[in-house]
């Protein structure tokens, strides 16, 4: 029984030693400092990634807008008439339109 109690007393004596306490304190501060630097580095890396993704998003939106404008120009009447021979289009003389009749359905 005294062996267990003696072990406790030695541990308490070691902890009461000012040199041991200062070494433990410095060790804890270093460990927390390393953890802090790791977290700051991780946050900075994620911030950089987010910023680069936002820049890429802006570039892609601008490219989409340019392509939308180009599509609108190519669909315009002037563009189609300029390319009608290339596209194999012919002018029609008389157009006939089909008018749907309301409330009419077909059954197979």
C-alpha positions as CSV (number, residue, x, y, z in Angstrom):
1,X,0.0,0.0,0.0
2,X,2.8,2.4,0.7
3,X,4.2,1.8,-2.7
4,X,1.2,3.3,-4.4
5,X,1.1,6.3,-2.0
6,X,4.9,6.7,-2.4
7,X,4.4,7.0,-6.2
8,X,1.9,9.7,-5.8
9,X,4.1,11.6,-3.5
10,X,7.0,11.5,-6.0
11,X,4.7,12.7,-8.7
12,X,3.5,15.6,-6.6
13,X,7.1,16.5,-5.7
14,X,8.0,16.6,-9.4
15,X,5.1,18.8,-10.2
16,X,6.0,21.2,-7.3
17,X,9.5,21.6,-8.8
18,X,9.6,25.0,-10.5
19,X,11.9,23.8,-13.3
20,X,9.5,21.0,-14.3
21,X,6.6,23.4,-14.2
22,X,8.4,25.9,-16.5
23,X,9.4,23.1,-18.9
24,X,5.8,21.8,-19.0
25,X,4.5,25.4,-19.5
26,X,6.9,26.1,-22.3
27,X,6.0,22.7,-23.9
28,X,2.3,23.5,-23.7
29,X,2.8,27.0,-25.2
30,X,4.8,25.5,-28.1
31,X,2.2,22.9,-28.8
32,X,-0.6,25.4,-28.8
33,X,1.5,27.8,-30.9
34,X,2.1,25.0,-33.5
35,X,-1.6,24.2,-33.5
36,X,-2.5,27.9,-34.0
37,X,-0.1,28.3,-36.9
38,X,-1.6,25.2,-38.5
39,X,-5.1,26.5,-38.2
40,X,-4.1,29.9,-39.6
41,X,-2.3,28.3,-42.5
42,X,-5.4,26.1,-43.2
43,X,-7.7,29.1,-43.2
44,X,-5.4,31.1,-45.5
45,X,-5.2,28.2,-47.9
46,X,-9.0,27.9,-48.0
47,X,-9.4,31.7,-48.4
48,X,-7.0,31.6,-51.4
49,X,-9.0,28.7,-53.0
50,X,-12.3,30.6,-52.5
51,X,-10.9,33.7,-54.0
52,X,-9.5,31.9,-57.0
53,X,-12.9,30.1,-57.5
54,X,-14.7,33.5,-57.3
55,X,-12.4,34.9,-60.0
56,X,-13.0,31.9,-62.2
57,X,-16.7,32.3,-61.7
58,X,-16.5,35.9,-62.8
59,X,-14.5,34.9,-65.9
60,X,-17.0,32.2,-66.8
61,X,-20.0,34.6,-66.4
62,X,-18.3,37.1,-68.7
63,X,-17.6,34.4,-71.3
64,X,-21.3,33.3,-71.1
65,X,-22.4,36.8,-71.7
66,X,-20.1,37.2,-74.7
67,X,-21.5,33.9,-76.1
68,X,-25.1,35.0,-75.5
69,X,-24.4,38.1,-77.5
70,X,-22.8,36.1,-80.3
71,X,-25.8,33.7,-80.3
72,X,-28.2,36.6,-80.6
73,X,-26.2,38.2,-83.4
74,X,-26.1,34.8,-85.3
75,X,-29.9,34.4,-84.8
76,X,-30.7,37.9,-86.1
77,X,-32.5,38.3,-89.4
78,X,-29.5,40.2,-90.9
79,X,-27.2,37.3,-90.1
80,X,-29.6,34.7,-91.5
81,X,-30.2,36.6,-94.7
82,X,-26.4,37.1,-95.1
83,X,-25.9,33.3,-94.8
84,X,-29.1,32.1,-96.6
85,X,-27.2,30.7,-99.7
86,X,-24.7,29.0,-97.4
87,X,-27.5,27.5,-95.3
88,X,-29.4,26.4,-98.4
89,X,-32.4,28.6,-97.6
90,X,-34.9,29.6,-100.2
91,X,-37.5,32.4,-100.1
92,X,-41.1,31.3,-100.1
93,X,-43.8,32.9,-102.2
94,X,-47.0,32.0,-100.2
95,X,-47.0,30.9,-96.6
96,X,-49.8,28.7,-95.3
97,X,-50.3,28.6,-91.5
98,X,-52.3,25.9,-89.6
99,X,-54.7,27.2,-87.0
100,X,-55.5,24.8,-84.2
101,X,-59.1,24.3,-83.4
102,X,-60.0,24.6,-79.7
103,X,-61.2,21.5,-77.7
104,X,-60.2,19.0,-80.4
105,X,-58.4,15.8,-79.4
106,X,-57.4,12.7,-81.3
107,X,-57.6,9.1,-80.1
108,X,-55.3,6.3,-81.4
